[in-house]
Amino acid sequence: NVAGIDVPELVRSWPVFDSTAISCLDPLSSEKIDEFIIADWMYDAIAEQVISLAAEEKRKENDEDTIEIKLPGTKTAMSCSRCKLIEPMSPSKIYDICIAFFHARMWYDLVAESNVRTPNSCFVRIPPNVTAETNPDFMEELEKAVKSVGSRKVFARMDHASPKKNTPCETAADVIRNLNSTERTASEMRKVETSRTIMLREYVDDMSDHMEIRCFVHGSVARACSLDIYLPECPGGHHIISRNSSISDEALKLTLLSALAVMRSAF
């Protein structure tokens, strides 16, 4: 989560370590390094930048090169591997690459081509040093992209985060206004010195916008799901499900089972 970069506890807990495996790398550091250790589940995010992964070939034969590391405050060790970079790179750059690996533009085509049910979407890149709303050429491109989605209304988000407001957009001006309406996307829009990517999705009128279901897939099998309910009257807007919840246990169970059924049919 990009937002976690400013939270000390999360900064100390990302699964990328110095070459001694003693401490997590500082993701804000600009001092270049040529070797580090990363959790195996994160390796794909950085693979193209790495010369060798010590455990990659040997993992098939034995576990000699597997490094077990525990994050601060955790009980379970994770499998990690030692990486050597093609060219020296700063931890902050490694962090950016790892985060970008999970952005929507990295997975949307895979989802769409696999016939997983998902709203039709497109991406619009904002070039570096361009302020979107004051650049006529970009606004014209964005207007065309809105129409290309194939529906009269679109849901606008950045490729790494959505605005908190579920507002349908019909024009390029609507898109920019919506992205600037909440800090989680407005902060990205303000990064004029870097490239940014807007994701436009077909707007689904009857989609519930008060809950978020996250499904976890491993080995092409839907293993579990979690539910987060958004209620404006609750502190922070988020409601923790408990037996005292206004939502019945049976209704909650049916909702979660439906989500798992969709994931299972997709994979």
DRENSEBA-780060 format. One record per residue: x negated, y, z negated of N, C-alpha, C in turn; residue in three letters. Coordinates in steps of 0.02 Angstrom, whole numbers, padded with zeros to 5 digits, always signed. Layout:
N
XYZXYZXYZala
...
//
This chain:
267
-00042-00059+00000+00000+00000+00000-00044+00062+00000asn
-00037+00103+00052-00079+00163+00058-00071+00209-00003val
-00011+00211-00031+00002+00255-00088-00042+00236-00148ala
-00063+00174-00151-00102+00150-00208-00172+00178-00212gly
-00195+00211-00159-00264+00236-00157-00277+00287-00212ile
-00224+00320-00235-00232+00371-00287-00218+00344-00357asp
-00204+00281-00363-00189+00250-00428-00251+00211-00451val
-00285+00234-00503-00348+00203-00524-00344+00127-00533pro
-00289+00103-00563-00283+00031-00574-00281-00008-00509glu
-00249+00021-00457-00245-00013-00393-00311-00006-00354leu
-00344+00051-00361-00408+00060-00328-00458+00007-00351val
-00455-00009-00416-00501-00058-00443-00481-00130-00427arg
-00423-00138-00395-00397-00206-00387-00389-00228-00314ser
-00416-00190-00266-00411-00216-00198-00464-00271-00190trp
-00449-00324-00151-00492-00384-00151-00552-00381-00105pro
-00590-00327-00110-00651-00319-00071-00707-00300-00121val
-00760-00339-00121-00811-00333-00173-00880-00317-00145phe
-00923-00291-00188-00992-00280-00165-01026-00348-00157asp
-01085-00348-00128-01119-00410-00109-01139-00453-00169ser
-01136-00423-00229-01153-00462-00289-01091-00494-00320thr
-01033-00475-00294-00968-00501-00318-00954-00481-00390ala
-00987-00428-00413-00978-00406-00482-00920-00357-00487ile
-00912-00313-00437-00859-00263-00442-00828-00249-00374ser
-00766-00222-00376-00731-00203-00315-00767-00143-00284cys
-00769-00140-00218-00795-00082-00184-00750-00022-00197leu
-00778+00037-00199-00739+00098-00207-00712+00118-00139asp
-00646+00112-00126-00619+00127-00059-00622+00200-00040pro
-00644+00243-00086-00653+00314-00071-00725+00330-00052leu
-00770+00282-00060-00841+00294-00048-00857+00302+00026ser
-00901+00348+00042-00924+00359+00111-00994+00331+00122ser
-01023+00299+00071-01090+00271+00077-01087+00205+00116glu
-01123+00201+00171-01118+00144+00215-01151+00081+00186lys
-01120+00024+00201-01146-00040+00179-01147-00087+00240ile
-01184-00142+00235-01185-00189+00291-01161-00259+00271asp
-01146-00268+00206-01124-00334+00183-01075-00325+00125glu
-01027-00369+00122-00978-00366+00067-00943-00433+00062phe
-00901-00440+00012-00863-00502+00001-00789-00483+00003ile
-00748-00524+00038-00678-00508+00045-00636-00570+00032ile
-00576-00561+00005-00530-00617-00006-00514-00649+00061ala
-00511-00715+00062-00499-00751+00125-00434-00730+00159asp
-00382-00714+00118-00318-00695+00149-00321-00627+00182trp
-00374-00587+00168-00382-00522+00199-00431-00524+00257met
-00463-00580+00268-00518-00582+00317-00496-00563+00387tyr
-00438-00585+00409-00416-00570+00477-00414-00496+00491asp
-00402-00456+00439-00396-00383+00449-00462-00352+00470ala
-00517-00382+00452-00583-00354+00465-00624-00396+00514ile
-00596-00451+00538-00634-00501+00576-00672-00472+00636ala
-00641-00426+00673-00674-00400+00733-00736-00358+00718glu
-00743-00336+00655-00800-00295+00636-00857-00336+00607gln
-00847-00401+00601-00895-00443+00564-00937-00486+00610val
-01003-00490+00596-01047-00534+00634-01035-00606+00614ile
-01035-00619+00550-01028-00688+00527-00988-00691+00462ser
-00951-00743+00456-00916-00757+00393-00947-00822+00368leu
-00986-00817+00316-01026-00874+00293-00986-00938+00285ala
-00925-00930+00260-00886-00990+00245-00846-01016+00304ala
-00842-00977+00359-00796-00993+00413-00807-01063+00442glu
-00869-01079+00463-00882-01145+00492-00887-01199+00439glu
-00919-01183+00384-00931-01234+00332-00867-01252+00294lys
-00817-01206+00297-00756-01220+00260-00723-01284+00285arg
-00734-01299+00350-00704-01359+00378-00739-01422+00353lys
-00802-01414+00330-00841-01472+00309-00844-01479+00233glu
-00854-01424+00199-00857-01426+00126-00841-01358+00097asn
-00843-01354+00032-00825-01291-00002-00886-01255-00032asp
-00945-01270-00007-01005-01243-00038-01008-01167-00036glu
-00983-01138+00019-00989-01066+00026-00926-01028+00002asp
-00878-01063-00025-00819-01029-00050-00836-00996-00117thr
-00820-00931-00121-00834-00893-00181-00769-00881-00218ile
-00767-00899-00281-00707-00888-00321-00716-00826-00364glu
-00670-00778-00357-00675-00715-00393-00608-00698-00426ile
-00612-00672-00487-00552-00650-00522-00550-00574-00522lys
-00492-00546-00505-00483-00474-00510-00474-00455-00583leu
-00492-00393-00601-00484-00371-00671-00412-00380-00694pro
-00403-00410-00753-00337-00418-00782-00297-00477-00755gly
-00328-00519-00713-00292-00577-00686-00323-00641-00712thr
-00284-00695-00711-00307-00759-00736-00329-00806-00681lys
-00300-00798-00622-00313-00844-00567-00367-00817-00520thr
-00415-00860-00503-00468-00840-00457-00444-00847-00385ala
-00470-00804-00341-00452-00808-00270-00514-00830-00230met
-00501-00864-00174-00555-00885-00130-00578-00826-00088ser
-00643-00814-00088-00671-00758-00051-00729-00783-00008cys
-00749-00741+00040-00805-00759+00083-00849-00698+00095ser
-00913-00711+00107-00962-00658+00118-00963-00637+00191arg
-00960-00572+00203-00959-00546+00272-01019-00500+00285cys
-01043-00503+00347-01096-00457+00369-01068-00417+00428lys
-01073-00351+00424-01044-00308+00474-01088-00303+00537leu
-01056-00293+00594-01093-00282+00656-01134-00218+00650ile
-01103-00166+00622-01137-00103+00609-01119-00080+00538glu
-01165-00048+00502-01149-00024+00435-01086+00020+00436pro
-01048+00014+00383-00984+00049+00379-00970+00068+00307met
-00935+00122+00297-00919+00144+00229-00859+00105+00203ser
-00855+00095+00137-00796+00062+00108-00730+00097+00127pro
-00732+00163+00133-00671+00199+00151-00647+00180+00221ser
-00695+00168+00266-00678+00146+00334-00651+00074+00333lys
-00683+00031+00293-00659-00038+00286-00588-00037+00259ile
-00575+00006+00211-00508+00012+00182-00457+00032+00236tyr
-00475+00082+00276-00429+00105+00329-00414+00049+00378asp
-00464+00010+00396-00455-00046+00443-00409-00099+00413ile
-00421-00115+00350-00379-00165+00316-00307-00143+00312cys
-00295-00080+00295-00227-00054+00290-00193-00054+00358ile
-00230-00032+00410-00201-00027+00477-00181-00095+00505ala
-00213-00148+00482-00198-00215+00505-00126-00235+00491phe
-00097-00205+00439-00029-00223+00420+00023-00173+00445phe
+00001-00124+00486+00047-00075+00514+00093-00109+00565his
+00152-00079+00575+00203-00110+00618+00178-00123+00689ala
+00136-00079+00715+00113-00088+00784+00072-00152+00793arg
+00047-00179+00737+00007-00240+00739+00051-00302+00741met
+00113-00297+00718+00155-00358+00714+00219-00355+00755trp
+00240-00296+00777+00305-00292+00810+00309-00335+00873tyr
+00259-00332+00917+00261-00371+00979+00265-00446+00964asp
+00229-00468+00913+00231-00539+00894+00301-00559+00873leu
+00333-00517+00834+00401-00530+00811+00450-00532+00870val
+00445-00481+00913+00491-00475+00970+00482-00533+01019ala
+00420-00550+01034+00406-00603+01082+00424-00672+01054glu
+00428-00678+00988+00447-00742+00957+00522-00748+00948ser
+00559-00700+00977+00632-00700+00973+00659-00696+00902asn
+00620-00665+00858+00645-00650+00791+00692-00590+00796val
+00749-00595+00765+00798-00542+00771+00773-00478+00737arg
+00764-00427+00776+00739-00363+00749+00763-00307+00795thr
+00778-00248+00770+00800-00193+00813+00748-00175+00865pro
+00771-00160+00926+00726-00139+00979+00688-00076+00957asn
+00623-00074+00970+00581-00021+00944+00529+00001+00994ser
+00502+00060+00984+00445+00083+01024+00401+00127+00980cys
+00339+00139+01003+00290+00177+00964+00268+00239+01004phe
+00259+00293+00967+00234+00355+00998+00174+00379+00958val
+00118+00385+00991+00057+00405+00958+00050+00481+00958arg
+00035+00509+00900+00019+00581+00895-00057+00587+00898ile
-00085+00617+00949-00158+00622+00955-00188+00665+00898pro
-00252+00655+00885-00286+00698+00835-00281+00771+00854pro
-00280+00813+00803-00278+00886+00811-00215+00911+00847asn
-00161+00873+00841-00097+00894+00870-00045+00899+00814val
-00015+00958+00807+00041+00967+00761+00104+00953+00800thr
+00137+00898+00785+00190+00871+00828+00243+00922+00847ala
+00272+00955+00797+00330+00998+00810+00313+01062+00849glu
+00250+01081+00853+00231+01142+00889+00197+01126+00955thr
+00195+01064+00975+00163+01045+01038+00216+01024+01088asn
+00230+01066+01139+00284+01051+01187+00275+00985+01224pro
+00212+00970+01244+00200+00908+01281+00217+00847+01239asp
+00197+00848+01175+00212+00792+01132+00287+00786+01120phe
+00321+00842+01107+00392+00841+01094+00431+00814+01155met
+00406+00829+01215+00438+00803+01275+00429+00726+01278glu
+00369+00703+01262+00356+00631+01261+00399+00596+01208glu
+00406+00628+01150+00446+00599+01097+00520+00596+01117leu
+00543+00648+01151+00613+00649+01174+00627+00592+01222glu
+00581+00579+01267+00588+00523+01314+00588+00456+01277lys
+00546+00451+01225+00541+00389+01187+00606+00375+01150ala
+00637+00427+01123+00701+00420+01087+00753+00389+01134val
+00755+00414+01196+00804+00389+01244+00787+00319+01268lys
+00722+00301+01267+00701+00236+01293+00720+00178+01248ser
+00735+00192+01185+00750+00138+01138+00813+00101+01158val
+00859+00136+01193+00918+00101+01218+00980+00110+01177gly
+00977+00152+01126+01036+00166+01086+01042+00242+01078ser
+01102+00265+01064+01111+00338+01058+01075+00366+00998arg
+01068+00324+00945+01034+00346+00884+00975+00301+00869lys
+00924+00330+00837+00865+00290+00818+00850+00302+00744val
+00816+00254+00714+00788+00263+00647+00714+00278+00657phe
+00691+00334+00630+00622+00356+00639+00581+00343+00576ala
+00522+00315+00586+00476+00301+00530+00405+00306+00556arg
+00357+00308+00512+00287+00299+00532+00274+00225+00538met
+00220+00205+00570+00210+00133+00579+00188+00098+00515asp
+00176+00136+00462+00155+00104+00398+00205+00116+00342his
+00253+00162+00352+00299+00178+00297+00361+00211+00325ala
+00416+00202+00289+00480+00232+00310+00497+00289+00264ser
+00534+00339+00290+00559+00392+00246+00611+00364+00198pro
+00621+00396+00142+00670+00372+00094+00742+00383+00117lys
+00752+00427+00165+00819+00442+00189+00835+00401+00252lys
+00890+00365+00250+00911+00325+00308+00955+00369+00353asn
+00921+00413+00391+00957+00462+00431+00951+00446+00505thr
+01007+00439+00541+01003+00426+00613+00978+00488+00650pro
+00937+00477+00701+00909+00532+00740+00930+00526+00813cys
+00948+00582+00844+00969+00582+00914+00922+00621+00958glu
+00879+00662+00929+00832+00702+00969+00763+00700+00938thr
+00714+00725+00975+00646+00729+00949+00643+00774+00888ala
+00680+00828+00890+00681+00874+00832+00709+00839+00770ala
+00760+00796+00780+00788+00758+00723+00734+00713+00693asp
+00695+00681+00737+00642+00635+00714+00592+00671+00670val
+00567+00727+00695+00517+00765+00657+00545+00789+00591ile
+00607+00814+00593+00640+00839+00532+00646+00783+00480arg
+00665+00724+00503+00675+00668+00457+00609+00644+00427asn
+00557+00640+00468+00491+00619+00444+00461+00668+00394leu
+00479+00731+00402+00453+00783+00356+00497+00791+00294asn
+00551+00752+00289+00598+00762+00235+00578+00726+00171ser
+00534+00675+00176+00510+00640+00116+00434+00637+00117thr
+00404+00641+00058+00332+00648+00053+00295+00587+00080glu
+00322+00527+00074+00285+00468+00095+00271+00468+00169arg
+00313+00501+00210+00298+00508+00282+00272+00577+00299thr
+00294+00628+00262+00270+00696+00275+00195+00701+00263ala
+00169+00665+00213+00097+00668+00199+00057+00643+00258ser
+00084+00593+00294+00049+00566+00353+00054+00615+00411glu
+00111+00647+00419+00120+00696+00473+00072+00755+00466met
+00052+00769+00404+00007+00826+00393-00066+00811+00409arg
-00082+00748+00419-00151+00729+00434-00168+00743+00507lys
-00170+00807+00523-00178+00828+00593-00245+00806+00622val
-00295+00798+00580-00362+00781+00607-00367+00709+00631glu
-00318+00668+00616-00320+00597+00636-00261+00580+00681thr
-00267+00523+00715-00212+00497+00755-00159+00468+00709ser
-00095+00479+00724-00040+00451+00686+00009+00417+00734arg
+00048+00372+00709+00095+00336+00753+00165+00337+00724thr
+00213+00359+00765+00283+00358+00747+00316+00296+00776ile
+00357+00263+00737+00395+00205+00761+00468+00224+00765met
+00498+00214+00823+00569+00227+00833+00605+00161+00840leu
+00657+00150+00798+00693+00087+00799+00767+00099+00815arg
+00797+00053+00852+00868+00057+00865+00906+00063+00799glu
+00950+00112+00794+00986+00123+00731+01044+00074+00725tyr
+01048+00039+00669+01101-00009+00656+01150+00022+00606val
+01210+00038+00630+01258+00075+00589+01280+00036+00527asp
+01290-00029+00534+01318-00066+00477+01266-00100+00434asp
+01203-00079+00440+01151-00109+00398+01153-00077+00328met
+01151-00119+00278+01151-00094+00209+01086-00057+00195ser
+01090+00003+00168+01029+00041+00155+01015+00047+00080asp
+01051+00008+00038+01039+00015-00034+00999-00043-00063his
+00979-00091-00020+00936-00144-00045+00884-00165+00007met
+00829-00188-00019+00774-00210+00023+00755-00281+00003glu
+00757-00326+00052+00741-00396+00039+00674-00411+00073ile
+00627-00437+00036+00562-00455+00063+00556-00531+00063arg
+00544-00559+00121+00536-00631+00127+00463-00648+00139cys
+00440-00701+00107+00370-00721+00110+00363-00786+00149phe
+00323-00782+00203+00315-00839+00248+00243-00864+00243val
+00235-00929+00235+00169-00960+00234+00173-01026+00271his
+00127-01036+00319+00129-01097+00358+00192-01102+00400gly
+00216-01043+00424+00277-01040+00466+00340-01064+00429ser
+00338-01063+00363+00396-01083+00323+00413-01026+00275val
+00477-01007+00273+00500-00956+00226+00498-00987+00156ala
+00455-00961+00113+00444-00991+00047+00484-00957-00009arg
+00493-00892-00005+00525-00856-00060+00549-00788-00036ala
+00589-00755-00077+00609-00687-00061+00622-00648-00126cys
+00616-00583-00120+00630-00540-00178+00678-00485-00156ser
+00714-00459-00204+00765-00409-00189+00754-00346-00231leu
+00754-00288-00197+00749-00224-00231+00811-00184-00214asp
+00847-00161-00264+00908-00123-00252+00897-00050-00267ile
+00917-00007-00220+00908+00065-00228+00974+00097-00249tyr
+00974+00125-00309+01032+00160-00335+01010+00230-00358leu
+01034+00282-00325+01012+00351-00341+01020+00369-00415pro
+01070+00339-00450+01081+00358-00520+01030+00327-00567glu
+00990+00279-00543+00940+00248-00586+00875+00286-00584cys
+00834+00285-00637+00770+00319-00637+00727+00295-00579pro
+00704+00342-00538+00663+00324-00481+00703+00295-00424gly
+00768+00285-00435+00810+00258-00382+00811+00183-00377gly
+00768+00148-00415+00763+00076-00408+00795+00041-00468his
+00830-00012-00454+00867-00049-00505+00837-00118-00514his
+00819-00134-00575+00792-00200-00590+00850-00248-00603ile
+00851-00303-00566+00906-00350-00573+00899-00389-00639ile
+00953-00393-00676+00953-00431-00738+01022-00460-00748ser
+01032-00499-00800+01098-00528-00812+01149-00475-00831arg
+01126-00416-00848+01172-00362-00864+01189-00319-00803asn
+01163-00341-00744+01174-00303-00683+01248-00302-00664ser
+01268-00249-00630+01337-00245-00607+01349-00292-00549ser
+01294-00315-00518+01299-00363-00464+01300-00433-00494ile
+01349-00473-00476+01356-00540-00506+01298-00585-00485ser
+01281-00632-00529+01228-00680-00513+01244-00718-00449asp
+01308-00735-00440+01327-00774-00381+01319-00733-00317glu
+01339-00669-00319+01331-00626-00260+01257-00616-00244ala
+01217-00608-00295+01145-00600-00286+01115-00663-00255leu
+01135-00720-00280+01110-00784-00254+01128-00792-00181lys
+01189-00775-00162+01211-00782-00093+01172-00735-00047leu
+01159-00674-00071+01121-00626-00031+01051-00651-00017thr
+01017-00677-00069+00949-00701-00060+00947-00764-00017leu
+00995-00808-00025+00997-00869+00017+01009-00851+00090leu
+01050-00801+00102+01062-00778+00171+00998-00752+00202ser
+00959-00714+00163+00896-00688+00188+00848-00743+00206ala
+00844-00794+00163+00800-00851+00177+00824-00889+00239leu
+00889-00895+00247+00916-00931+00305+00896-00897+00370ala
+00899-00830+00370+00879-00791+00429+00805-00803+00444val
+00762-00801+00393+00691-00812+00403+00676-00882+00428met
+00711-00931+00401+00699-01000+00422+00719-01011+00494arg
+00774-00979+00515+00796-00986+00585+00747-00951+00631ser
+00716-00897+00606+00668-00859+00648+00604-00898+00660ala
+00582-00935+00609+00519-00971+00615+00528-01045+00630phe
//
